[in-house]
Amino acid sequence: MRSILSISLPEKLSKSLDELSKVSGRSKSDIIRESLSLYIWEMKFKYLKKEFRPFAKKAGFVSEEDVFKSIS
């Protein structure tokens, strides 16, 4: 099921979206849908990092580099 959402954009952002749509050959809806999806993913990731930070510190993971060293 799909839902329709109407949004208002500042003129400069609207023009940028129009240009990107023309250059990429993608619809404005596709661009906004992908952008929103990425934004939501990033916000969820930031939330999880914040929530798990105390547990990570207890386990000795202070930085992302510590995590990468551990898994590689």
Residue pairs with C-beta under 8 A, 6 or more apart in sequence:
7 32
9 17
17 28
17 31
17 32
18 28
20 26
20 31
21 27
21 28
21 31
24 31
56 62
56 67
60 66
61 67
61 70
